[in-house]
Amino acid sequence: MLDQYFPILLFILFGLGLGALLLGVGRFVSPNRPDPEKLSPYECGFEAFEDARMKFDVRYYLVAILFILFDLEIAFLFPWAVVLQDVGFFGFAAMMLFLLILVVGFIYEWKRGALEWE
């Protein structure tokens, strides 16, 4: 029974060893020169290690949620495009309705100024 699982165990050990080796080489070879620009807040606009109850700008999260929402439509478009021949006109019309709703939502958010950054 062990000889059946030995190739799998060997594959797992080889993968873990190679991963550890590459991480070690990267740690050894890469330079570590932190400066104020690298240590500054990245995208959210506030320091990473401060009081959790401080006020912060919610617009970043609004833009991130909108990006995720409109990015998920691609997850529906690829499988739909693959089976378009099979679903026929009804599948085509359903996807066009879905895209129309997304476009209307995008225009609404655009007009409301949710995508504007001061």
Secondary structure, 3 states (H helix, E strand, C coil): CHHHHHHHHHHHHHHHHHHHHHHHHHHHHCCCCCCCCCCCCCCCCCCCCCCCCCCCCCHHHHHHHHHHHHHHHHHHHHHHHHCHHHHHHHHHHHHHHHHHHHHHHHHHHHHHCCCCCC
